[in-house]
């Protein structure tokens, strides 16, 4: 029987191997990490694997996950420290048979694990049984196969061969031949939900979500599937579907049931077209990159890949934002901060830079404020640095709280604060002074007076100036026609737009572009 010991610490690895060497009928090999172990397994799969959890290059959890579909009969035992108990528990969920504490491992305990493995193989041979999994194990193996093919670790032939051997029906090549679609499903708060509902057990959370989604999509087509693409993203397969309305209807049903049964607000990137198994995995890789755009959308949104905004310009954020704000180097005031913060976050939403740059981009806003002479508290900067944001709005919320507590802004009439929030959220809509009055429940004359006193300009002048700032950002960062930009910021008449734009900035829109 072949036994492999996997540990990055040479002393521990050699000690365990020495204890095993004396046992009758064992051939013992050593590996320094998970990647080294997988390479050796390809030449000769071991019957028993003793593996550390925390290792460089590839840890024990990833080794078990990848081996689950390749070597389903391998008897994995994890080696753990007391501090790694939760990781050891996760390894059991991934398919490990047991865990041993490094500090208390003995030759007798190792011998017992070998005996268990031998009984396991003997029983399997006597029964001539095929590999069988429970529902959760089957899902884990299916996702493991999907991930290995997506990462290019195996080709289609190997994928189909393993799937057939393991009785996984999700990768029958002929099912992918007809033009089809899929959607990328993203759960923005998946980690929090996993922690609160399943004590951090990710496989149980994935299983619960998959049950709900698969039931919904398989009502349309029994061969539809859901694959876990890593972290909080899933690929929802809509086989054979080419009709826009039916595809959108399937997604709408999935989102409704995910909310109803799990309390999760899911978002989707839809209309991802493909044909063929190779085409499917190529398109999935591209769609997962495109799904980064969801970071700039609200929770529970649906984005069509065919109309998703394409980033057309990158720029020096600090210099560009200064130009949008009019190029003034004057000192900032508390009354002007709400509009400035809202404008900056709209700029980030327009640009849709990679979400990984968002934290750095938000720091640029802090720098802009400080250069304008405004003191940004250390507590706010610390909160922004430590924040793990699922959406751009997560970065905006600490600013809103801080502004609500801030001196002059804190003393502002609540109705004006509400009016500003309404303007910043709805500037692209057809908005009148009456709409603002209705929202804050003030008369026209009363709101006009309060707004002018506290903002220094009339309410509708503020609306127009805010719209023009958004238009300037779009003019300089996209190739959209000027008429479309005017419409997008809430000014329907392009001639009127050009007139007020030139009056405000001293240059007409086409030249400013």
Legacy VTK file of the C-alpha trace (Angstrom):
# vtk DataFile Version 3.0
C-alpha trace
ASCII
DATASET POLYDATA
POINTS 513 float
0.000 0.000 0.000
1.330 3.441 -0.969
1.354 6.131 1.718
2.334 9.783 1.182
3.357 12.282 3.859
2.873 15.945 2.864
4.402 18.626 5.100
6.590 21.657 4.384
8.596 21.105 7.588
11.326 18.597 6.792
11.730 17.449 10.399
8.067 16.602 10.904
7.789 14.998 7.472
10.821 12.789 8.063
9.652 11.843 11.565
6.239 10.692 10.314
7.762 8.841 7.370
10.183 7.030 9.694
7.303 5.814 11.881
5.468 4.491 8.813
8.517 2.845 7.198
8.565 0.024 9.700
4.991 -1.062 9.011
4.625 -4.165 6.886
3.531 -3.760 3.297
3.844 0.046 3.121
5.698 2.131 0.565
6.203 5.641 1.917
6.800 8.795 -0.137
7.226 12.408 0.934
6.091 15.730 -0.553
6.920 19.277 0.561
3.546 20.855 -0.334
0.256 20.178 -2.101
1.590 20.971 -5.563
4.518 18.572 -5.110
2.091 15.915 -3.863
-0.231 16.260 -6.889
2.686 15.863 -9.295
3.754 12.652 -7.553
0.167 11.378 -7.436
-0.084 11.564 -11.228
2.677 8.973 -11.525
1.323 6.693 -8.782
-1.805 7.550 -6.755
-1.358 6.840 -3.027
-3.878 4.929 -0.966
-3.266 7.039 2.177
-2.243 10.703 2.392
-1.155 12.366 5.624
-1.111 16.096 4.974
-0.412 19.270 6.862
-3.005 22.057 6.419
-0.898 25.222 6.233
1.810 24.972 3.574
3.297 27.310 0.942
2.540 26.961 -2.795
-0.559 24.817 -2.177
-2.085 24.121 1.230
-3.699 20.920 2.452
-7.274 22.086 1.890
-6.615 22.804 -1.787
-4.790 19.478 -2.133
-7.818 17.613 -0.770
-10.226 19.627 -2.928
-8.337 18.909 -6.146
-7.755 15.270 -5.256
-11.432 14.697 -4.519
-12.338 14.366 -8.187
-9.041 12.822 -9.347
-8.545 10.207 -6.623
-11.908 9.751 -4.889
-10.765 6.615 -3.006
-7.678 8.214 -1.427
-7.795 8.098 2.374
-6.841 11.605 3.565
-5.793 12.339 7.136
-4.964 15.934 8.049
-2.251 16.927 10.497
-3.338 19.833 12.640
-2.254 22.098 15.453
-4.733 23.102 18.156
-4.977 26.585 16.597
-5.986 25.048 13.259
-9.028 23.160 14.531
-11.496 25.058 12.313
-9.342 24.370 9.252
-9.215 20.702 10.208
-13.013 20.686 10.424
-13.199 22.184 6.946
-10.826 19.505 5.666
-13.272 16.873 6.927
-16.020 18.639 4.995
-13.825 18.514 1.873
-13.513 14.747 2.210
-10.705 14.022 4.689
-11.363 10.939 6.811
-9.785 12.097 10.068
-7.410 14.577 11.637
-4.499 14.022 13.991
-2.894 16.565 16.285
0.785 16.946 15.473
1.693 17.255 19.144
0.164 13.902 20.102
0.595 11.734 16.981
2.041 8.290 17.693
3.019 5.211 15.711
-0.081 3.397 17.019
-2.371 6.178 15.766
-0.749 6.078 12.353
-1.088 2.303 12.252
-4.792 2.599 13.090
-5.350 4.999 10.169
-3.574 2.576 7.839
-5.786 -0.282 9.092
-8.914 1.830 8.463
-7.766 2.567 4.934
-7.083 -1.119 4.276
-10.561 -2.074 5.515
-12.049 0.659 3.310
-10.309 -0.673 0.189
-11.115 -4.291 1.050
-14.811 -3.542 1.522
-14.929 -1.589 -1.717
-13.252 -4.455 -3.571
-15.474 -7.144 -2.039
-18.605 -5.258 -2.963
-17.206 -4.296 -6.383
-18.976 -1.054 -5.693
-18.787 2.000 -7.893
-17.755 5.298 -6.354
-20.767 6.748 -4.597
-21.341 10.155 -3.041
-24.054 11.715 -0.987
-25.705 14.815 -2.443
-23.301 17.251 -0.789
-20.223 15.236 -1.798
-21.489 14.977 -5.378
-21.880 18.742 -5.543
-18.343 19.249 -4.193
-16.888 16.862 -6.782
-18.861 18.519 -9.586
-17.614 21.962 -8.560
-14.073 20.633 -8.268
-14.193 19.296 -11.848
-15.657 22.589 -13.084
-12.932 24.611 -11.362
-10.081 22.432 -12.625
-11.276 22.738 -16.216
-11.845 26.487 -15.837
-8.295 26.921 -14.534
-6.913 24.914 -17.449
-5.546 22.115 -15.293
-7.391 19.500 -17.342
-8.756 19.354 -20.908
-12.216 18.365 -22.096
-11.323 14.710 -22.625
-10.036 14.360 -19.065
-13.019 16.310 -17.704
-15.525 14.058 -19.442
-13.600 10.911 -18.511
-13.509 11.773 -14.821
-17.136 12.887 -14.829
-18.226 9.595 -16.392
-16.152 7.539 -13.955
-17.580 9.463 -10.998
-21.148 9.423 -12.371
-21.297 13.221 -12.677
-23.714 13.995 -15.512
-23.154 17.778 -15.702
-20.370 17.617 -18.323
-21.854 15.571 -21.158
-20.218 17.240 -24.164
-23.218 16.735 -26.464
-25.436 18.794 -24.151
-23.258 21.860 -24.821
-23.246 21.632 -28.618
-26.350 23.758 -29.265
-26.148 27.556 -28.814
-26.892 28.266 -25.163
-26.557 30.867 -22.437
-25.484 31.162 -18.869
-25.557 33.862 -16.212
-23.079 34.788 -13.493
-24.821 34.885 -10.137
-23.170 36.979 -7.419
-24.122 37.053 -3.741
-22.664 40.310 -2.453
-22.928 39.350 1.238
-22.241 35.646 0.846
-19.441 35.421 3.441
-21.576 37.103 6.105
-24.525 34.848 5.322
-22.302 31.769 5.440
-20.983 32.829 8.839
-24.355 33.672 10.371
-26.386 30.765 8.972
-23.846 27.947 8.694
-21.138 28.830 11.194
-18.676 29.540 8.397
-19.100 26.140 6.722
-18.881 27.191 3.101
-19.803 23.808 1.623
-23.119 23.783 3.495
-23.907 27.315 2.316
-23.090 26.366 -1.282
-25.257 23.245 -0.958
-28.221 25.248 0.372
-27.943 27.855 -2.373
-27.495 25.210 -5.064
-30.618 23.345 -3.975
-32.780 26.447 -4.343
-31.265 27.630 -7.632
-31.065 24.202 -9.275
-34.703 23.497 -8.490
-35.683 26.756 -10.199
-33.559 26.338 -13.338
-34.244 22.645 -13.762
-37.954 23.332 -14.013
-37.036 24.938 -17.361
-34.521 22.285 -18.414
-33.661 19.178 -16.418
-30.019 19.398 -17.602
-29.435 22.943 -16.327
-26.806 23.243 -13.608
-25.228 25.637 -11.124
-21.437 25.680 -10.664
-19.499 27.430 -7.903
-16.880 29.650 -9.568
-15.167 30.644 -6.324
-15.926 32.981 -3.413
-19.371 34.544 -3.912
-19.880 33.848 -7.627
-21.755 31.041 -9.349
-22.390 30.109 -12.974
-26.028 29.408 -13.782
-26.226 27.224 -16.905
-29.252 27.742 -19.171
-28.695 24.997 -21.747
-30.209 25.343 -25.196
-31.741 28.724 -24.411
-31.476 31.462 -27.045
-34.682 33.405 -26.382
-34.084 36.726 -24.591
-37.402 36.809 -22.747
-37.234 33.204 -21.516
-33.623 33.598 -20.345
-34.485 36.814 -18.486
-37.552 35.106 -17.005
-35.479 32.208 -15.708
-33.060 34.600 -14.028
-35.889 36.655 -12.523
-37.360 33.483 -11.053
-33.994 32.473 -9.585
-33.458 35.878 -7.982
-36.977 35.881 -6.519
-36.614 32.413 -4.997
-33.124 33.123 -3.688
-34.578 36.107 -1.837
-37.732 34.289 -0.720
-36.172 31.087 0.602
-32.668 32.186 1.628
-33.058 35.918 2.284
-30.215 36.649 -0.149
-30.135 39.635 -2.490
-28.402 38.193 -5.542
-27.187 40.014 -8.645
-26.770 38.611 -12.143
-24.763 39.175 -15.301
-27.020 37.701 -17.985
-27.048 36.815 -21.702
-23.625 35.159 -21.772
-23.805 33.268 -25.083
-21.720 30.221 -26.009
-21.670 27.007 -28.023
-19.628 23.889 -27.291
-17.839 22.786 -24.132
-14.673 24.723 -25.026
-16.789 27.775 -25.841
-18.526 27.469 -22.485
-15.331 27.584 -20.436
-13.796 30.369 -22.546
-16.962 32.449 -22.123
-17.126 31.747 -18.385
-13.570 33.033 -17.915
-14.478 36.240 -19.773
-17.784 36.660 -17.957
-16.132 36.363 -14.541
-13.907 39.287 -15.511
-16.923 41.246 -16.784
-18.772 40.551 -13.535
-16.443 43.024 -11.841
-18.873 45.681 -13.103
-21.389 44.493 -10.480
-19.205 46.190 -7.857
-20.486 49.530 -9.150
-24.157 48.534 -9.155
-26.662 48.328 -6.285
-27.371 44.983 -4.640
-29.853 42.708 -6.418
-29.195 44.159 -9.876
-29.351 42.510 -13.300
-26.778 43.568 -15.914
-26.970 42.554 -19.571
-23.517 41.721 -20.976
-24.603 43.076 -24.358
-25.215 46.588 -23.026
-22.782 46.726 -20.101
-20.748 49.934 -19.992
-17.216 49.562 -21.336
-14.436 51.585 -19.717
-13.017 53.829 -22.423
-10.590 55.991 -20.492
-8.218 55.810 -17.582
-6.914 58.947 -15.974
-5.249 60.756 -13.119
-8.195 60.786 -10.719
-6.952 63.684 -8.615
-6.296 66.008 -11.562
-9.444 65.010 -13.390
-11.705 65.464 -10.374
-10.179 68.865 -9.787
-11.059 69.823 -13.378
-14.626 68.565 -12.927
-14.945 70.659 -9.796
-13.926 73.715 -11.814
-10.202 73.665 -11.207
-10.484 75.682 -8.012
-7.808 75.329 -5.375
-9.904 77.136 -2.807
-10.623 75.788 0.630
-13.540 73.432 1.002
-16.493 74.113 3.267
-18.743 71.708 5.153
-21.775 72.823 3.149
-20.076 71.837 -0.115
-18.861 68.422 1.026
-22.071 66.399 0.392
-22.110 67.394 -3.273
-18.377 66.848 -3.616
-18.562 63.330 -2.130
-21.586 62.425 -4.256
-19.887 63.724 -7.414
-16.709 61.779 -6.710
-18.551 58.499 -6.195
-20.503 59.124 -9.395
-17.152 59.591 -11.136
-15.963 56.204 -9.865
-19.234 54.625 -10.984
-18.850 56.137 -14.463
-15.226 55.021 -14.814
-15.786 51.462 -13.534
-12.125 50.873 -12.876
-11.184 47.400 -11.534
-12.830 46.945 -8.148
-9.410 46.122 -6.661
-8.456 49.796 -7.121
-11.513 51.130 -5.250
-9.775 51.457 -1.882
-6.955 53.442 -3.454
-9.469 55.565 -5.374
-11.326 56.403 -2.157
-8.041 57.445 -0.541
-7.654 59.905 -3.425
-10.910 61.560 -2.343
-9.517 61.934 1.173
-6.361 63.516 -0.274
-8.472 65.903 -2.337
-10.342 67.029 0.782
-7.164 67.487 2.769
-5.483 69.465 0.000
-8.580 71.678 -0.037
-7.907 72.504 3.599
-10.427 70.169 5.196
-9.432 67.904 8.080
-10.487 64.286 7.580
-10.537 62.428 10.933
-8.116 59.567 11.472
-10.984 57.305 12.534
-12.659 57.676 9.137
-9.405 56.964 7.284
-8.767 53.918 9.455
-12.278 52.606 8.812
-11.863 53.020 5.053
-8.493 51.234 5.114
-9.896 48.207 6.957
-13.209 48.024 5.100
-13.837 44.922 2.963
-16.346 46.309 0.478
-18.652 44.192 -1.667
-20.046 47.257 -3.440
-18.847 50.801 -4.090
-21.722 52.005 -1.900
-20.014 50.337 1.083
-17.240 52.949 0.811
-19.724 55.785 0.527
-21.615 54.891 3.693
-18.800 55.868 6.173
-18.594 59.298 4.474
-22.352 59.737 4.860
-22.149 58.927 8.581
-19.239 61.289 9.077
-20.990 64.108 7.205
-24.090 63.547 9.319
-22.032 64.167 12.454
-20.074 67.084 11.056
-20.308 70.652 12.407
-22.180 72.869 9.941
-23.563 69.881 8.068
-24.873 68.380 11.281
-26.721 71.618 12.086
-28.338 71.794 8.660
-32.077 71.423 8.595
-32.969 67.782 8.092
-35.150 68.698 5.111
-32.161 70.149 3.220
-30.097 67.053 3.943
-32.931 64.953 2.554
-33.241 67.229 -0.485
-29.521 66.920 -1.264
-29.640 63.129 -0.953
-32.645 63.049 -3.273
-30.913 65.232 -5.871
-27.734 63.149 -5.806
-29.719 59.926 -6.248
-32.245 61.145 -8.842
-30.459 63.838 -10.850
-30.888 61.787 -14.046
-34.695 61.791 -13.679
-37.095 64.510 -14.741
-36.980 66.551 -11.544
-38.911 69.690 -10.611
-38.935 71.891 -7.553
-42.350 70.431 -6.767
-40.791 66.954 -6.675
-38.260 68.154 -4.109
-40.954 69.854 -2.044
-43.048 66.690 -2.007
-40.059 64.579 -0.971
-39.148 66.773 2.018
-42.726 67.849 2.802
-42.095 71.603 2.625
-43.846 74.347 0.688
-42.197 75.744 -2.424
-41.369 79.086 -0.803
-40.097 77.539 2.432
-37.800 75.022 0.698
-36.466 77.661 -1.706
-35.593 79.982 1.174
-33.922 77.278 3.301
-31.964 75.844 0.388
-30.611 79.248 -0.694
-29.635 80.113 2.880
-27.778 76.866 3.506
-26.326 76.072 0.066
-25.821 79.550 -1.314
-27.691 78.784 -4.567
-31.286 78.091 -5.540
-32.371 74.462 -5.446
-32.832 74.030 -9.205
-29.542 75.845 -9.894
-27.867 73.248 -7.676
-29.608 70.460 -9.615
-28.441 71.887 -12.937
-24.834 72.338 -11.747
-24.766 68.799 -10.388
-26.071 67.441 -13.697
-23.407 69.359 -15.616
-20.665 67.840 -13.440
-21.910 64.365 -14.316
-22.085 65.343 -17.993
-18.485 66.590 -17.923
-17.318 63.259 -16.526
-19.156 61.354 -19.256
-17.889 63.666 -22.003
-14.288 63.126 -20.991
-14.425 59.399 -20.236
-16.772 57.935 -22.870
-17.551 58.267 -26.565
-21.285 58.527 -26.097
-22.997 61.107 -28.338
-23.561 64.458 -26.651
-27.338 64.106 -27.042
-27.219 60.757 -25.218
-25.141 62.260 -22.419
-27.577 65.155 -22.038
-30.436 62.661 -21.782
-28.504 60.493 -19.341
-27.992 63.363 -16.889
-31.615 64.489 -17.057
-31.471 67.283 -19.656
-33.599 66.155 -22.594
-32.955 69.078 -24.967
-29.430 68.847 -26.391
-29.487 72.485 -27.599
-30.431 73.726 -24.134
-27.780 71.410 -22.672
-25.054 72.882 -24.906
-26.122 76.403 -23.998
-26.063 75.908 -20.207
-22.880 73.823 -20.405
-21.006 76.650 -22.161
-22.405 79.180 -19.710
-21.284 77.069 -16.743
-17.821 75.986 -17.956
-17.026 78.674 -20.548
-16.600 76.109 -23.322
-19.054 74.127 -25.414
-19.374 70.354 -24.818
-17.699 69.177 -28.033
-14.581 71.295 -27.408
-14.444 70.298 -23.753
-14.451 66.685 -24.854
LINES 1 514
513 0 1 2 3 4 5 6 7 8 9 10 11 12 13 14 15 16 17 18 19 20 21 22 23 24 25 26 27 28 29 30 31 32 33 34 35 36 37 38 39 40 41 42 43 44 45 46 47 48 49 50 51 52 53 54 55 56 57 58 59 60 61 62 63 64 65 66 67 68 69 70 71 72 73 74 75 76 77 78 79 80 81 82 83 84 85 86 87 88 89 90 91 92 93 94 95 96 97 98 99 100 101 102 103 104 105 106 107 108 109 110 111 112 113 114 115 116 117 118 119 120 121 122 123 124 125 126 127 128 129 130 131 132 133 134 135 136 137 138 139 140 141 142 143 144 145 146 147 148 149 150 151 152 153 154 155 156 157 158 159 160 161 162 163 164 165 166 167 168 169 170 171 172 173 174 175 176 177 178 179 180 181 182 183 184 185 186 187 188 189 190 191 192 193 194 195 196 197 198 199 200 201 202 203 204 205 206 207 208 209 210 211 212 213 214 215 216 217 218 219 220 221 222 223 224 225 226 227 228 229 230 231 232 233 234 235 236 237 238 239 240 241 242 243 244 245 246 247 248 249 250 251 252 253 254 255 256 257 258 259 260 261 262 263 264 265 266 267 268 269 270 271 272 273 274 275 276 277 278 279 280 281 282 283 284 285 286 287 288 289 290 291 292 293 294 295 296 297 298 299 300 301 302 303 304 305 306 307 308 309 310 311 312 313 314 315 316 317 318 319 320 321 322 323 324 325 326 327 328 329 330 331 332 333 334 335 336 337 338 339 340 341 342 343 344 345 346 347 348 349 350 351 352 353 354 355 356 357 358 359 360 361 362 363 364 365 366 367 368 369 370 371 372 373 374 375 376 377 378 379 380 381 382 383 384 385 386 387 388 389 390 391 392 393 394 395 396 397 398 399 400 401 402 403 404 405 406 407 408 409 410 411 412 413 414 415 416 417 418 419 420 421 422 423 424 425 426 427 428 429 430 431 432 433 434 435 436 437 438 439 440 441 442 443 444 445 446 447 448 449 450 451 452 453 454 455 456 457 458 459 460 461 462 463 464 465 466 467 468 469 470 471 472 473 474 475 476 477 478 479 480 481 482 483 484 485 486 487 488 489 490 491 492 493 494 495 496 497 498 499 500 501 502 503 504 505 506 507 508 509 510 511 512
